[in-house]
């Protein structure tokens, strides 16, 4: 019945359901986070972290239920089967819209540990969600522009050190660390500015994920390479709520973490170059896969659909 409502009405209903779901589970989350902070005992805090992650999974479950009730988007997902939620994962994905996060949470719900990702420090002040990310031990990092690094070269590499320290919190219980290695959402303007060698992707940045793998040691055994495609064009979160995204295609590849990926990105320049080349090759293959998925779509040509996205990060 809800799916038959006009798009904007459906969007309002879905947004209200998202808001109620968030309010309910964030209340439980903040209470547990306070209990965790009150008792400075390692075992207690580890147990509280498990409960906090379980609460976050319930929030994702509610959001997924909301989408099934209100949304008629077709999902074409392959490769997300036979995963183990008791293991540690590094998840890499192309990035086009904030909708990508909803997509990843939906396809991996209860198949791998709760997804955590690195967040710009300024987003801590985002009402409710910023504090929820903090309570869940999401790592907040400060990114520096090239101009600032030129003025203050001592800041170079500081973000990688922050990444390493954040990863110490991820050693105790299984976790999935998610990274949009392009560093920002894809737009045609950014693609031109970067002179990206790829058709559908921006240039990937290797430093962050190399630092994660080095800091986590032998904990992470699998990398999940995720390709997200919106065949009719990229839309924002509001379009998803309104049911205006006709189809979402996702392909997942499970890659092993071999010794060639486990070097020190700060202390070994040769390893940094080798790792960047590995990531470039991965991105070239992803670009070809996106081209194939778009070519195999039977709706309107994707090129005819404008790119819609939230403001640039």
GULO-792659 format. One record per residue: x, y, z of N, C-alpha, C in turn; residue in three letters. Coordinates in steps of 0.1 Angstrom, whole numbers, plus 5000, padded with zeros to 4 digits. Example, Ala and Ser with C-alpha at 12.3 -4.5 7.8 and 13.67 -1.06 7.14 Angstrom:
BEGIN
- n_X_n_Y_n_Z_ca_X_ca_Y_ca_Z_c_X_c_Y_c_Z_resn
- 5132_4943_5078_5123_4955_5078_5132_4967_5078_ALA
- 5128_4978_5071_5137_4989_5071_5129_5000_5079_SER
This chain:
BEGIN
- n_X_n_Y_n_Z_ca_X_ca_Y_ca_Z_c_X_c_Y_c_Z_resn
- 5008_4988_5000_5000_5000_5000_5009_5013_5000_UNK
- 5019_5013_5009_5028_5025_5009_5035_5027_4996_UNK
- 5039_5016_4990_5046_5017_4977_5038_5023_4966_UNK
- 5025_5023_4967_5016_5029_4957_5014_5044_4959_UNK
- 5019_5050_4970_5018_5064_4973_5027_5072_4963_UNK
- 5023_5085_4961_5032_5093_4953_5046_5094_4959_UNK
- 5056_5096_4951_5070_5096_4956_5073_5105_4968_UNK
- 5069_5118_4967_5072_5127_4978_5065_5122_4991_UNK
- 5053_5117_4990_5046_5113_5002_5053_5100_5008_UNK
- 5057_5091_4999_5064_5080_5003_5077_5083_5010_UNK
- 5084_5094_5004_5096_5099_5010_5095_5104_5024_UNK
- 5084_5111_5026_5081_5117_5040_5079_5105_5050_UNK
- 5071_5095_5045_5068_5084_5054_5080_5077_5058_UNK
- 5089_5074_5047_5101_5067_5049_5111_5075_5058_UNK
- 5111_5088_5056_5120_5096_5065_5116_5096_5079_UNK
- 5103_5096_5082_5098_5096_5095_5101_5082_5102_UNK
- 5100_5072_5094_5103_5059_5099_5118_5058_5103_UNK
- 5127_5063_5094_5141_5064_5097_5144_5072_5110_UNK
- 5137_5083_5111_5139_5092_5123_5135_5085_5136_UNK
- 5123_5078_5136_5118_5071_5148_5128_5060_5151_UNK
- 5132_5052_5141_5141_5041_5143_5154_5046_5149_UNK
- 5159_5057_5143_5172_5063_5148_5170_5068_5163_UNK
- 5159_5074_5166_5157_5079_5180_5157_5068_5190_UNK
- 5150_5057_5186_5148_5046_5196_5162_5039_5198_UNK
- 5169_5036_5188_5182_5029_5190_5193_5037_5195_UNK
- 5193_5050_5191_5203_5059_5196_5201_5062_5211_UNK
- 5189_5062_5216_5187_5063_5230_5193_5052_5238_UNK
- 5191_5039_5233_5197_5028_5239_5212_5029_5238_UNK
- 5217_5033_5226_5231_5034_5224_5238_5044_5233_UNK
- 5232_5056_5236_5238_5066_5244_5238_5061_5259_UNK
- 5228_5054_5263_5228_5048_5277_5239_5038_5279_UNK
- 5241_5029_5269_5251_5019_5270_5265_5026_5269_UNK
- 5266_5036_5261_5279_5043_5260_5283_5050_5273_UNK
- 5273_5055_5280_5275_5061_5293_5280_5051_5303_UNK
- 5273_5039_5303_5277_5028_5312_5291_5024_5309_UNK
- 5295_5023_5297_5308_5019_5293_5319_5029_5298_UNK
- 5316_5042_5297_5325_5052_5302_5327_5053_5317_UNK
- 5316_5049_5324_5317_5050_5339_5326_5039_5345_UNK
- 5328_5028_5339_5336_5017_5345_5349_5015_5337_UNK
- 5360_5020_5342_5373_5019_5334_5380_5005_5335_UNK
- 5372_4995_5332_5378_4981_5333_5377_4975_5319_UNK
- 5389_4970_5315_5390_4966_5301_5379_4955_5297_UNK
- 5377_4945_5305_5367_4935_5301_5353_4941_5300_UNK
- 5350_4950_5310_5337_4956_5309_5335_4964_5296_UNK
- 5345_4972_5293_5344_4980_5281_5343_4972_5268_UNK
- 5351_4961_5268_5350_4952_5256_5336_4947_5255_UNK
- 5330_4942_5266_5316_4937_5266_5306_4948_5262_UNK
- 5308_4960_5267_5299_4971_5263_5300_4974_5248_UNK
- 5313_4973_5243_5314_4975_5228_5307_4965_5220_UNK
- 5306_4952_5225_5299_4942_5217_5284_4946_5218_UNK
- 5279_4951_5229_5265_4954_5230_5262_4966_5221_UNK
- 5271_4976_5221_5269_4988_5213_5268_4984_5198_UNK
- 5277_4975_5194_5276_4970_5180_5263_4963_5177_UNK
- 5258_4955_5187_5245_4948_5185_5234_4958_5184_UNK
- 5234_4969_5192_5224_4979_5191_5224_4986_5177_UNK
- 5237_4988_5172_5238_4994_5158_5232_4985_5148_UNK
- 5234_4972_5149_5229_4962_5140_5214_4962_5140_UNK
- 5208_4964_5152_5193_4966_5153_5188_4978_5145_UNK
- 5196_4989_5146_5193_5001_5139_5193_4998_5124_UNK
- 5203_4991_5119_5204_4988_5105_5192_4979_5101_UNK
- 5189_4969_5109_5177_4961_5107_5164_4969_5105_UNK
- 5162_4979_5114_5150_4987_5112_5150_4995_5100_UNK
- 5162_5000_5096_5163_5008_5083_5160_4999_5071_UNK
- 5165_4987_5072_5163_4977_5060_5148_4974_5059_UNK
- 5142_4972_5071_5127_4969_5071_5120_4981_5065_UNK
- 5124_4993_5069_5117_5005_5063_5118_5005_5048_UNK
- 5130_5002_5042_5131_5001_5028_5123_4991_5021_UNK
- 5122_4979_5028_5114_4969_5022_5099_4972_5021_UNK
- 5095_4980_5032_5080_4984_5033_5077_4995_5023_UNK
- 5086_5005_5022_5083_5017_5014_5089_5018_5000_UNK
- 5098_5009_4997_5106_5011_4985_5105_4999_4976_UNK
- 5104_5003_4963_5103_4992_4953_5115_4991_4944_UNK
- 5126_4996_4949_5139_4995_4942_5143_4981_4940_UNK
- 5147_4977_4927_5152_4964_4925_5167_4963_4929_UNK
- 5170_4952_4936_5184_4949_4940_5190_4938_4933_UNK
- 5201_4940_4927_5209_4929_4920_5222_4928_4927_UNK
- 5223_4919_4936_5235_4917_4944_5241_4904_4942_UNK
- 5254_4903_4939_5261_4891_4938_5275_4891_4945_UNK
- 5278_4880_4951_5291_4879_4958_5291_4881_4973_UNK
- 5279_4884_4979_5279_4887_4993_5274_4875_5001_UNK
- 5275_4863_4995_5271_4851_5001_5283_4845_5009_UNK
- 5280_4836_5018_5291_4828_5024_5301_4836_5031_UNK
- 5298_4847_5037_5307_4855_5045_5305_4851_5060_UNK
- 5316_4854_5068_5316_4850_5082_5316_4862_5091_UNK
- 5306_4865_5099_5306_4876_5108_5315_4875_5120_UNK
- 5322_4864_5121_5332_4863_5132_5346_4867_5128_UNK
- 5348_4871_5115_5361_4875_5110_5362_4890_5109_UNK
- 5374_4895_5107_5377_4909_5104_5377_4911_5089_UNK
- 5372_4923_5084_5372_4926_5070_5376_4940_5068_UNK
- 5382_4942_5056_5384_4956_5051_5376_4957_5039_UNK
- 5367_4966_5039_5357_4968_5028_5361_4980_5020_UNK
- 5363_4978_5007_5366_4989_4997_5355_4991_4987_UNK
- 5351_5003_4985_5340_5005_4975_5342_5019_4968_UNK
- 5336_5019_4956_5335_5032_4949_5324_5041_4956_UNK
- 5325_5054_4954_5317_5063_4962_5310_5073_4952_UNK
- 5297_5074_4953_5289_5083_4944_5279_5091_4952_UNK
- 5274_5086_4963_5264_5093_4970_5264_5088_4984_UNK
- 5257_5095_4994_5256_5090_5007_5247_5077_5007_UNK
- 5239_5075_4996_5231_5063_4995_5240_5051_4995_UNK
- 5253_5052_4991_5262_5041_4991_5263_5034_5005_UNK
- 5263_5043_5016_5264_5037_5029_5252_5029_5033_UNK
- 5240_5033_5029_5228_5026_5031_5229_5013_5023_UNK
- 5234_5013_5011_5235_5001_5003_5244_4991_5010_UNK
- 5256_4995_5014_5265_4986_5021_5260_4980_5034_UNK
- 5253_4989_5042_5247_4983_5054_5236_4973_5051_UNK
- 5229_4975_5040_5218_4965_5037_5224_4952_5032_UNK
- 5233_4953_5023_5238_4940_5017_5247_4932_5026_UNK
- 5253_4938_5036_5262_4931_5045_5256_4929_5059_UNK
- 5243_4932_5061_5237_4931_5074_5238_4916_5079_UNK
- 5244_4914_5090_5245_4901_5097_5254_4891_5089_UNK
- 5260_4896_5078_5269_4887_5070_5283_4889_5074_UNK
- 5286_4902_5078_5300_4905_5083_5297_4914_5095_UNK
- 5308_4917_5103_5306_4926_5115_5301_4939_5111_UNK
- 5296_4947_5120_5291_4960_5118_5301_4969_5111_UNK
- 5297_4976_5100_5306_4984_5093_5310_4997_5101_UNK
- 5323_5000_5101_5328_5012_5107_5337_5019_5097_UNK
- 5337_5032_5097_5345_5039_5087_5351_5052_5093_UNK
- 5361_5057_5086_5367_5069_5091_5359_5081_5087_UNK
- 5358_5090_5097_5349_5102_5095_5357_5115_5097_UNK
- 5354_5125_5089_5360_5138_5091_5356_5143_5105_UNK
- 5366_5149_5112_5365_5153_5126_5353_5163_5127_UNK
- 5350_5171_5117_5339_5181_5118_5326_5174_5120_UNK
- 5324_5162_5115_5311_5155_5115_5307_5150_5129_UNK
- 5316_5151_5139_5312_5148_5152_5301_5157_5157_UNK
- 5300_5169_5152_5290_5178_5156_5276_5177_5148_UNK
- 5276_5167_5139_5263_5164_5133_5253_5159_5143_UNK
- 5242_5165_5145_5233_5161_5156_5229_5146_5156_UNK
- 5230_5140_5167_5226_5126_5170_5236_5116_5163_UNK
- 5237_5117_5150_5246_5107_5143_5260_5109_5146_UNK
- 5265_5121_5147_5279_5124_5151_5282_5118_5164_UNK
- 5274_5119_5174_5276_5114_5187_5275_5099_5187_UNK
- 5266_5094_5179_5264_5079_5178_5277_5073_5172_UNK
- 5283_5079_5162_5295_5074_5156_5306_5074_5167_UNK
- 5306_5084_5175_5316_5085_5186_5314_5074_5196_UNK
- 5302_5071_5199_5299_5061_5209_5303_5047_5204_UNK
- 5302_5046_5191_5305_5033_5184_5320_5032_5181_UNK
- 5328_5041_5185_5343_5041_5183_5346_5043_5168_UNK
- 5338_5050_5161_5342_5053_5147_5354_5063_5148_UNK
- 5364_5061_5140_5376_5069_5141_5374_5083_5134_UNK
- 5376_5094_5142_5375_5107_5136_5389_5112_5132_UNK
- 5390_5116_5119_5403_5121_5115_5402_5135_5109_UNK
- 5413_5141_5109_5414_5155_5103_5422_5154_5091_UNK
- 5416_5158_5080_5424_5158_5067_5429_5171_5064_UNK
- 5441_5171_5058_5448_5184_5055_5449_5186_5040_UNK
- 5447_5198_5036_5448_5201_5021_5462_5201_5017_UNK
- 5465_5200_5004_5479_5201_4999_5485_5214_5002_UNK
- 5477_5225_5002_5482_5238_5005_5487_5239_5019_UNK
- 5479_5233_5028_5483_5234_5042_5495_5225_5045_UNK
- 5496_5214_5039_5508_5205_5040_5520_5212_5035_UNK
- 5519_5220_5025_5530_5227_5020_5535_5238_5030_UNK
- 5525_5244_5036_5528_5255_5046_5534_5248_5059_UNK
- 5528_5237_5063_5532_5230_5075_5535_5215_5072_UNK
- 5547_5213_5067_5551_5199_5063_5551_5189_5075_UNK
- 5552_5194_5087_5553_5185_5099_5540_5178_5100_UNK
- 5529_5183_5094_5516_5176_5094_5515_5164_5085_UNK
- 5525_5163_5076_5524_5152_5066_5525_5139_5073_UNK
- 5516_5130_5070_5516_5116_5076_5509_5116_5089_UNK
- 5504_5127_5094_5497_5127_5107_5484_5119_5106_UNK
- 5477_5120_5095_5464_5113_5093_5467_5098_5094_UNK
- 5478_5093_5088_5481_5079_5089_5484_5074_5103_UNK
- 5491_5083_5111_5493_5080_5125_5480_5079_5132_UNK
- 5471_5088_5130_5458_5088_5136_5451_5075_5132_UNK
- 5452_5071_5120_5446_5058_5115_5452_5046_5123_UNK
- 5465_5046_5125_5471_5035_5132_5466_5034_5147_UNK
- 5465_5046_5153_5461_5046_5167_5446_5041_5168_UNK
- 5438_5046_5158_5424_5042_5159_5422_5027_5157_UNK
- 5431_5021_5149_5430_5006_5147_5433_4998_5159_UNK
- 5439_5004_5169_5442_4996_5182_5428_4993_5189_UNK
- 5418_5001_5187_5405_4998_5192_5398_4987_5185_UNK
- 5403_4983_5173_5396_4973_5165_5402_4959_5167_UNK
- 5411_4958_5176_5418_4945_5177_5410_4935_5186_UNK
- 5401_4940_5194_5395_4932_5205_5383_4923_5200_UNK
- 5375_4929_5191_5363_4921_5186_5362_4923_5171_UNK
- 5356_4913_5164_5356_4914_5150_5349_4926_5145_UNK
- 5354_4932_5134_5349_4944_5129_5351_4945_5114_UNK
- 5343_4953_5107_5345_4955_5093_5349_4970_5091_UNK
- 5361_4973_5086_5365_4986_5084_5362_4990_5069_UNK
- 5354_5000_5068_5350_5004_5054_5357_5016_5050_UNK
- 5362_5017_5037_5369_5028_5032_5365_5031_5018_UNK
- 5361_5044_5016_5359_5049_5002_5372_5055_4998_UNK
- 5380_5047_4991_5394_5050_4988_5396_5062_4978_UNK
- 5385_5066_4972_5386_5078_4963_5386_5091_4971_UNK
- 5382_5089_4984_5383_5101_4993_5372_5111_4992_UNK
- 5363_5110_4982_5352_5119_4980_5342_5112_4970_UNK
- 5331_5118_4969_5321_5113_4960_5324_5117_4946_UNK
- 5321_5107_4936_5324_5109_4922_5314_5120_4917_UNK
- 5320_5130_4910_5312_5139_4901_5320_5141_4888_UNK
- 5313_5145_4878_5320_5148_4865_5331_5159_4867_UNK
- 5328_5169_4875_5337_5180_4877_5350_5175_4884_UNK
- 5349_5167_4894_5361_5161_4901_5368_5152_4892_UNK
- 5361_5145_4883_5368_5136_4874_5376_5144_4864_UNK
- 5371_5155_4860_5379_5163_4850_5391_5170_4858_UNK
- 5389_5175_4870_5399_5181_4877_5411_5172_4880_UNK
- 5408_5159_4883_5418_5150_4886_5425_5144_4873_UNK
- 5418_5146_4862_5423_5140_4850_5424_5124_4852_UNK
- 5413_5119_4858_5413_5105_4862_5415_5096_4850_UNK
- 5423_5086_4851_5425_5077_4840_5413_5067_4838_UNK
- 5404_5067_4847_5392_5058_4847_5380_5065_4841_UNK
- 5371_5057_4836_5359_5063_4830_5348_5067_4840_UNK
- 5347_5058_4850_5336_5059_4860_5341_5061_4874_UNK
- 5354_5063_4876_5359_5064_4890_5369_5075_4891_UNK
- 5371_5080_4903_5382_5089_4906_5395_5081_4910_UNK
- 5406_5088_4911_5418_5082_4914_5417_5076_4929_UNK
- 5422_5064_4931_5421_5059_4945_5433_5063_4953_UNK
- 5431_5064_4966_5442_5068_4975_5446_5056_4984_UNK
- 5459_5052_4984_5463_5040_4990_5467_5041_5004_UNK
- 5471_5053_5009_5477_5055_5022_5469_5050_5033_UNK
- 5456_5053_5034_5447_5050_5045_5446_5035_5047_UNK
- 5443_5028_5036_5440_5014_5037_5453_5006_5039_UNK
- 5464_5011_5034_5477_5004_5037_5480_5006_5052_UNK
- 5477_5018_5058_5480_5020_5072_5471_5010_5080_UNK
- 5458_5009_5076_5449_5000_5083_5454_4985_5083_UNK
- 5458_4980_5072_5463_4967_5071_5476_4965_5079_UNK
- 5485_4975_5079_5497_4974_5087_5494_4974_5102_UNK
- 5485_4983_5106_5482_4984_5120_5474_4972_5125_UNK
- 5466_4966_5117_5458_4955_5122_5465_4942_5122_UNK
- 5477_4941_5116_5485_4929_5116_5478_4918_5109_UNK
- 5478_4906_5115_5472_4895_5109_5457_4893_5112_UNK
- 5450_4904_5117_5436_4903_5121_5428_4902_5108_UNK
- 5431_4911_5099_5422_4911_5086_5428_4901_5076_UNK
- 5419_4891_5073_5423_4881_5064_5416_4883_5050_UNK
- 5406_4891_5049_5399_4893_5037_5396_4908_5034_UNK
- 5398_4911_5021_5393_4924_5016_5381_4922_5008_UNK
- 5371_4929_5010_5359_4929_5002_5359_4941_4992_UNK
- 5360_4937_4980_5360_4948_4969_5346_4949_4964_UNK
- 5340_4960_4967_5326_4962_4964_5324_4973_4953_UNK
- 5316_4969_4943_5313_4978_4931_5298_4981_4932_UNK
- 5295_4994_4933_5281_4998_4934_5278_5006_4921_UNK
- 5267_5002_4915_5262_5009_4902_5248_5012_4903_UNK
- 5245_5025_4899_5231_5029_4898_5228_5031_4883_UNK
- 5223_5021_4876_5222_5021_4861_5215_5033_4855_UNK
- 5205_5038_4862_5197_5049_4856_5203_5063_4860_UNK
- 5215_5063_4867_5221_5075_4871_5221_5076_4887_UNK
- 5231_5084_4892_5233_5085_4906_5223_5095_4912_UNK
- 5217_5091_4923_5207_5099_4930_5211_5100_4945_UNK
- 5206_5110_4952_5209_5112_4966_5199_5104_4975_UNK
- 5201_5106_4988_5193_5098_4998_5178_5101_4997_UNK
- 5174_5113_4994_5160_5116_4993_5153_5108_4981_UNK
- 5161_5107_4970_5155_5099_4959_5153_5084_4963_UNK
- 5162_5079_4972_5160_5065_4977_5148_5065_4985_UNK
- 5146_5074_4994_5134_5074_5002_5121_5075_4994_UNK
- 5121_5083_4983_5110_5084_4975_5107_5073_4965_UNK
- 5117_5063_4965_5115_5052_4956_5119_5056_4941_UNK
- 5127_5066_4940_5131_5071_4926_5143_5064_4920_UNK
- 5149_5055_4928_5161_5047_4923_5155_5034_4918_UNK
- 5155_5033_4905_5149_5021_4899_5156_5008_4902_UNK
- 5169_5008_4901_5176_4996_4904_5190_4999_4909_UNK
- 5195_4990_4918_5209_4991_4923_5216_4978_4921_UNK
- 5227_4979_4914_5235_4967_4912_5248_4967_4921_UNK
- 5251_4956_4927_5263_4955_4936_5270_4942_4933_UNK
- 5283_4943_4931_5291_4931_4929_5302_4931_4940_UNK
- 5304_4920_4947_5313_4918_4958_5324_4908_4954_UNK
- 5336_4911_4956_5347_4901_4954_5355_4900_4967_UNK
- 5357_4888_4972_5365_4885_4984_5379_4882_4980_UNK
- 5388_4891_4985_5402_4890_4981_5411_4887_4993_UNK
- 5421_4878_4992_5429_4874_5003_5439_4886_5006_UNK
- 5444_4886_5018_5454_4896_5022_5467_4889_5023_UNK
- 5475_4890_5013_5488_4883_5012_5499_4892_5018_UNK
- 5511_4887_5020_5522_4894_5026_5526_4906_5018_UNK
- 5523_4906_5005_5527_4917_4997_5519_4930_5000_UNK
- 5508_4929_5008_5500_4940_5012_5502_4945_5026_UNK
- 5512_4939_5033_5514_4941_5047_5526_4949_5051_UNK
- 5531_4958_5042_5543_4966_5045_5539_4978_5053_UNK
- 5549_4986_5056_5548_4999_5063_5547_5011_5054_UNK
- 5535_5017_5052_5533_5028_5043_5541_5041_5047_UNK
- 5544_5042_5059_5551_5054_5064_5566_5053_5062_UNK
- 5571_5041_5065_5586_5039_5066_5592_5033_5053_UNK
- 5584_5029_5044_5589_5022_5032_5583_5027_5019_UNK
- 5591_5036_5013_5586_5042_5001_5584_5033_4989_UNK
- 5592_5022_4989_5590_5012_4978_5577_5005_4980_UNK
- 5574_5002_4993_5561_4995_4995_5549_5004_4991_UNK
- 5550_5017_4995_5539_5026_4991_5537_5026_4976_UNK
- 5547_5026_4968_5545_5026_4954_5539_5013_4949_UNK
- 5544_5002_4955_5539_4989_4951_5524_4988_4955_UNK
- 5520_4993_4967_5507_4992_4971_5497_5000_4963_UNK
- 5502_5012_4959_5494_5021_4951_5492_5015_4937_UNK
- 5502_5008_4932_5500_5001_4919_5490_4990_4920_UNK
- 5490_4983_4931_5480_4972_4933_5466_4978_4933_UNK
- 5465_4989_4940_5452_4996_4941_5447_5001_4928_UNK
- 5457_5007_4920_5454_5012_4907_5449_5001_4898_UNK
- 5455_4989_4898_5451_4978_4890_5437_4973_4894_UNK
- 5434_4973_4908_5421_4970_4913_5410_4979_4907_UNK
- 5414_4992_4907_5404_5002_4903_5402_5001_4888_UNK
- 5412_4998_4880_5410_4996_4866_5401_4985_4863_UNK
- 5402_4974_4870_5393_4963_4869_5379_4966_4873_UNK
- 5378_4974_4884_5364_4979_4888_5358_4988_4877_UNK
- 5366_4996_4871_5361_5005_4860_5355_4997_4849_UNK
- 5362_4986_4845_5357_4977_4834_5344_4970_4839_UNK
- 5344_4966_4851_5332_4960_4856_5320_4969_4856_UNK
- 5322_4981_4860_5311_4991_4859_5306_4993_4845_UNK
- 5315_4994_4836_5311_4995_4821_5303_4983_4817_UNK
- 5306_4971_4821_5299_4959_4818_5285_4959_4824_UNK
- 5284_4963_4837_5271_4964_4843_5262_4974_4837_UNK
- 5267_4985_4833_5259_4996_4826_5255_4991_4813_UNK
- 5264_4984_4805_5260_4979_4792_5250_4969_4793_UNK
- 5249_4961_4804_5240_4950_4805_5226_4954_4810_UNK
- 5224_4967_4813_5212_4972_4819_5202_4974_4808_UNK
- 5189_4970_4810_5179_4971_4800_5169_4983_4801_UNK
- 5173_4992_4810_5164_5004_4811_5169_5015_4802_UNK
- 5166_5027_4806_5171_5039_4798_5186_5040_4799_UNK
- 5193_5044_4789_5208_5046_4790_5212_5054_4802_UNK
- 5222_5049_4809_5227_5057_4821_5232_5070_4817_UNK
- 5238_5071_4805_5244_5084_4801_5234_5095_4800_UNK
- 5221_5091_4798_5211_5101_4797_5206_5106_4810_UNK
- 5210_5100_4821_5205_5104_4834_5216_5113_4840_UNK
- 5212_5125_4846_5221_5134_4852_5227_5128_4865_UNK
- 5239_5132_4868_5245_5128_4881_5239_5137_4892_UNK
- 5233_5132_4902_5228_5139_4913_5235_5135_4925_UNK
- 5240_5144_4933_5247_5140_4945_5246_5151_4955_UNK
- 5250_5148_4967_5251_5159_4977_5263_5167_4975_UNK
- 5264_5179_4982_5275_5188_4980_5288_5180_4982_UNK
- 5299_5184_4976_5312_5178_4977_5317_5178_4991_UNK
- 5324_5167_4994_5331_5167_5007_5344_5175_5006_UNK
